[in-house]
Structures are given as C-alpha cells and as structure tokens.
C-alpha cells in the first residue's frame, strides 16, 4: 500500500504547534494507519456513557487506557485496565482511570479514555529509537512485561530491507517461541516482518520521531496487531554532519596514504625530539618521495635543506606531519592552506583529549577553510608499507603484507606494532586515529577497499563519529574484504535517559553489536582476538560451504573443538555412511569415526596423512579442524610438515579448503604452529578456542558477503 505522508505531517505539525513532544494514543494510531501498521480497533470516550457505547460497538472484552500527553507510562500510573466486560464494569473502569490519572499527575491534560478491542497472541515489541551514533534503529524482541525482564531484543539500522526485517525474528534468543515451540502454531513471520519494515520506513521518512514503541504487538498465525502505540518527537534538531562523496574521500585518502612529498613541521636534529624521530623514520625507512624539514631555527636537518615555513618549500607538498606543540598548530596549518597541502598528520597532544576542545575546534575550522584533511590529533603517526612510508615517532616497521590496522589509542597502536613484529605479520598500513577531528574509520575503509595492497582490515575503536557513514563504507568493503572491529567500552549508559521501552533497551554496546553485524563487520571480543583474526583471515581461503569436520588425535580435544564450533556458529557435518566407512579404513578399531573423527593418540604419521587427505578430497567437506596431540610416534614437526605437504598437494589439484589446527604438547608445538602458519594453515599451540574462532570469523564474513551457497 502507498503511505499517507501528508497525514503524518499534519499530525506531527499539530503536536509541535501545541508545544508537545509526546503524541496521544489516537494521534499515534493515525501515524500507524497512514503507514499500514495494523492496530487494534478502538475509539476515544470523553464520558462513561461514550465508553459504554464504544465497548458495545467493539463487542467482547475491551481495554481502557488514559489519553493524556502528561502521562506516558500509563500502566505505571494505574491508567490501564484490561479484559473489561459489561456496561457496569466499563462505566466503573472509566471513572477509576480518571481518578488514578489525577492521583498520579497534578492537573493532567486529559483528552479522554481510549476504549480498545482486546487482542491476544504472542506478545512482542516492535520499536524504533534514535541512537546518537547510528541515528534511526529499529528494535524487535519479546514484548509485554517480558521486554524489560528478559531484554531479549535485537536492533537494525532503519530503513530495513525485507530480508533484514525477517532476520530480526531469527536473531532473538526466544526465536523458537515464534516458530511454534512445543507444538504451538508458528506466528505469521511475514506479517511481523512487514510491521518492522513499515515502522522503519515511518521513522526514516520522518526523522523528528525520536522514539516509537509498539508494545505489545500480538503475533498470531494469521497476522500481527499492535495493542499500544507510543510516539515521542525530538526536542532539538540534529547537528549537521559534513558530507563528502566516496570519490572525494578516495582522492583525499590517496594523497594522504601515497604522497609524493612530505613536510615535517617541527623537524629537528636533536635526539629525543618527535620531529627528529619522524625524520629518521622517513629517511631510514626508504621513503622515495621528497622530504622537507620545516624549522625556522635550522638551515639543515639530516642532510636536507630546512625551511622556515612550509610556504618556502619549492614545489608541491601533499602531506604535512606536525611535530610542534599544540599551540602552534593552527598557525602552521594556515601556512599549509596557503601552500595547497592536501592532508595534515597531527601528532601533538593537548587538544580535546585534555579538555582543550576550543583549540581543536579552531584547528578543524582552519582545515575546513583550506580543504585540508586532518589525521589526529594526539596520534603516533602512520605507516604505509607499500610506499616505505613511516611517518611516526615509534619504531619503524617494514614487513609488507595485506593487513591494514588502525587504532584510536596510541597504546593499542604499540600493541599492534609489537604483535605484528612478533608474528612477522605482513601489513599494508598501521594508522593512528587519536581524537578523530576529521579523518576517521569510514574514510580509511574507503581507501582500503580500493587498495590492492590490502586484503583485510582490523580496527580498534572507542566510538564512531558518524555511524551511518561507517556502515555505508563497511557494507561496501565487506563485499570484497573482511573487516574486523574491536569496539571498546561495553556500556549501557546511553539507555538510561530514554522515555520508551525501545530507548531503554538500546544500550550502546547492544546497538553496536547488532549494527556492526548488519554491516558485515566481524566483531572481535578482545585485542588478541582482533590481531589473530587479522593475521589468520588472509591465510584461510573462503569456504565453499558450511560442512566442517574435526579430525583429532585426542578425544578430549575433539570435545573442546566441538564446543568451540558451536560457540562460533560453525556447523559440524553429519558424516554420511559411505564417508564414515572411508574414514574407518584408516583409523584403528578403537578409534571413532563420525564427527569428530578420533584417530587416537598413538597413530603414526600415515594415519594423520590419510585422514587429512580424505578430508580435503571429499567435496562434501568444506573446512577441516585438526586437533594434534604431541607424541613420539608422530612428533610436532613431522605432523606440521606432513599436514602442509598434503594441503599443498591438494592446492595443486585445485582443492583449497580452510584448515585450522590446535596443537597440544610440549614447547616443540610452538615451532610446528609457526611452520603451519607459514604454509597457509592457521595453527595455534595450547588452545582449542583460537583456531576455531578464526575459522568462525572467516565464515561470518563469508556469510555476510553472500559467498556461501
């Protein structure tokens, strides 16, 4: 059906003209009617006689509810009565509600009492709220009194596609209740999903709607009907966010990440100075572009002519790296604007992170005036290894590879650097974001999407300036490359000041969790997991199906690996009889086929080799998890070499499946794990959880990118 936007606009304008932000129930129902959202039959009574007449017209039991802009939480005020039957009870109920309203609120504005048809079914909540990071989000979960007790709710960005709306029904813990648990009839999932979609369209079309609750919605096998509607409008106008096209972002990020010339403002010959460290890293790191030291008190720095101002540099400058105190940044940035510099990397601290928001705002204003993109301030700098670009005061890093890493924190940035060095992980970029006065994660995602040197992105973030822009960029890149996010700050503080059930449930972390998944992002639970995902995902080929098989030399490891599969959303294959028989040809009689395939611990290398080869060559198996147990019969390096050889032989035949390995044993398994990693097999010693988590992350990305059948 076509939506009646004109009616919605008429209602909202009338509410605004009254100086109100809360709609009455009849006003909210008009919005629902305009967007085809089914609600229970009802009418407004302004006297007990009218209430009796409406109840008779509706027929059957009714609910009575106060209609007052001053009483939002009607049940708490004793202003809701349900299952009211007969004229006498309706009349008495009308009077009771009015008395309770006056007892709850002094001189409330009362439009009357809503007389509503009683409906029944499975109670759910459909709602929408305005998240400070992501804007309009839609919520779904169990409703009625259960909504605040169980808090079994899921969120998505509005507006919703039909598939996204349908996915919400499957994403709550109590999804089986809707499917018809314990012999009950399943609810009409399509009708319920359609209510979600229409609500999402309503709040998207009218952004002044801050919060909307349909609670409860009664879902039945034949439809879905909202019994109560609550709508609250914004009391302010949202701040405008500067918008750039993807093409503009890509061009500016290319000049930042692949500059032809770099100026270091605050360059120094003095050891221990940030300007000295940045110059050393640029020169010693092998950056082939022009390097221009800027220092009004020096004529030469590290064999290069020093200039008093960037405006004195002959020829163009793409990037200016700032290594001067915060108080000098704005002035030097104006010189950069006069020079036509495209991007400024602000290493100094002393801005918003210390409470000096005014100075940061001044710097941002100068940059916008001159069209300069700002990275930082309060950062360690950045690396881009394909260009040998090390514009940082930290230790240099030059192991090239396909992993791009970003961090909002300098300390986390150093952890990233140390992990990369220890594991010899090849990186394309390591970027500090700091205060994110301008350049943020979505800008970098736009660059990395088009960067042939990057095949996976891992990001540590504490917040997002513009959640919508991040989601747009993430949705685009994750169709091609995995993005892993470590979101710090698991807090629900943002939910406490809400006036609706949906708003109260929309804790920061829950919304982040659901929306990041909606965007195709893999969320890491911790720093080590983020780094291990970044290291492991490029090694694993994309699986061609969901069937996972465990081959293990230890029954205990097999149980733990199975548990880890369940925890990471992996599907253990039901081994068909013919494949079961094939595995039994290679394992001892006291071993166990099925899944896991337990070859037992005392088996020679040939048993590992034969079962791994079978697992790779059978097309019904899509991924392998290997559990190795250190024995003298099959030592760690013997296992690592044979597993690598079998995998390489399969690749030569065009068979490339994800393989992850858990190694249990003495310290020799550490060397074996490194060998396996170097040969395209993700392997970890002393843990059953990590290898399966990496495989689970690969599957999560592949599903979101629609790469699995």
Secondary structure, DSSP 8 states (H G I E B T S, - for coil): ----HHHHHHHHHHHHHTT-SB--HHHHHHHHHHTT--B--EEEESSHHHHHHHHHHH-S-EEEEEE-TT-S-TTTTT-EEEEE-SHHHHHHHHHHHHHHHHHHSTT----EEEEEE---SEEEEEEEEEETTTEEEEEEEE-TTHHHHH--EEEEESS--HHHHHHHHHSSTTHHHHHTGGG-----HHHHHHHHHHHHHHHHH-TTEEEEEEEEEEEETTEEEES-EEEEE-SS---------HHHHHHHHHHHHT-SEEEEET--SSTT-HHHHHHHHHHHTT--SEEEEE-TT-SEETTEE-BSSGGGSSS--SEEEE-S-GGGHHHHHHHHHHHT--EEEE----SGGGT-HHHHHHHHHHHHHHT-EEEESS--EEEEGGGTEEEESS-----EEEEEEEESSHHHHHHHHHHHHHHT--EEEEEE-TT-SS--HHHHHHHHHH-TT-SEEEEEES--S-HHHHHHHHHHHTTTSEEEEEE-----GGGTT-SSHHHHH--HHHHHHHHHHHTT-EE-SSHHHHHHHHHHHTTS---SSSEEEEEES-HHHHHHHHHHHHHTT-EE----HHHHHHHHTTS-TTSB-SSSEE--TT--HHHHHHHHHHHHH-TT--EEEEEEE--STT-HHHHHHHHHHHHHHHHHTT---EEEEEEESSTHHHHHHHHHHHTT-EEEES-SHHHHHHHHHHHHHHHHTT---
